[in-house]
Amino acid sequence: MENCIFCKIIKKEVPSHIVYENDNFLAFLDINPQSPGHCQIIPKEHHRWVWDVPNVGEYFEVARKIAKAQRKAFNTDWILSKIVGDEVEHAHIWVYPNNKVSGDKKDFKENAQKITANLE
């Protein structure tokens, strides 16, 4: 998709704070975070809806990996997830710590480092 912002992030045409990447999926910090460490998890292949991603099991394993890293990084058990898909027409899962965690939600460099340091 030529004008899809997430496809441009995948191609590294648009800068982002990537916290995880494998052959099929990418996780990066949301530019308008709900809380520190708020991530978008997207398939590298363009699909409009999460439910259309062929390897959805692997997709949710990546979401779990990010959520577990966030729990450690932000010292909380309360990690939220959200799947709506109305803002960007590319499948995406929001995964983010609750809004009671401390830290600056716009400190992208620090928040990305915290998450990547806690990936298993």
Secondary structure as the mmCIF struct_conf table of DSSP 4:
data_model
#
loop_
_struct_conf.conf_type_id
_struct_conf.id
_struct_conf.beg_label_comp_id
_struct_conf.beg_label_asym_id
_struct_conf.beg_label_seq_id
_struct_conf.end_label_comp_id
_struct_conf.end_label_asym_id
_struct_conf.end_label_seq_id
TURN_TY1_P TURN_TY1_P1 GLU A 2 ASN A 3
HELX_RH_AL_P HELX_RH_AL_P1 ILE A 5 ILE A 10
TURN_TY1_P TURN_TY1_P2 LYS A 11 LYS A 12
BEND BEND1 GLU A 13 VAL A 14
STRN STRN1 ILE A 18 GLU A 21
BEND BEND2 ASP A 23 ASN A 24
STRN STRN2 PHE A 25 LEU A 29
BEND BEND3 ILE A 31 ASN A 32
BEND BEND4 GLN A 34 SER A 35
TURN_TY1_P TURN_TY1_P3 PRO A 36 GLY A 37
STRN STRN3 CYS A 39 PRO A 43
BEND BEND5 LYS A 44 GLU A 45
BEND BEND6 ARG A 48 TRP A 49
HELX_RH_3T_P HELX_RH_3T_P1 VAL A 50 ASP A 52
TURN_TY1_P TURN_TY1_P4 PRO A 54 ASN A 55
HELX_RH_AL_P HELX_RH_AL_P2 VAL A 56 ALA A 73
TURN_TY1_P TURN_TY1_P5 PHE A 74 ASN A 75
BEND BEND7 ASP A 77 ASP A 77
STRN STRN4 ILE A 79 LYS A 82
BEND BEND8 GLU A 87 HIS A 90
STRN STRN5 ILE A 93 PRO A 97
TURN_TY1_P TURN_TY1_P6 ASN A 99 LYS A 100
BEND BEND9 VAL A 101 VAL A 101
BEND BEND10 GLY A 103 GLY A 103
TURN_TY1_P TURN_TY1_P7 LYS A 105 LYS A 106
HELX_RH_AL_P HELX_RH_AL_P3 PHE A 108 ALA A 117
TURN_TY1_P TURN_TY1_P8 ASN A 118 ASN A 118
#
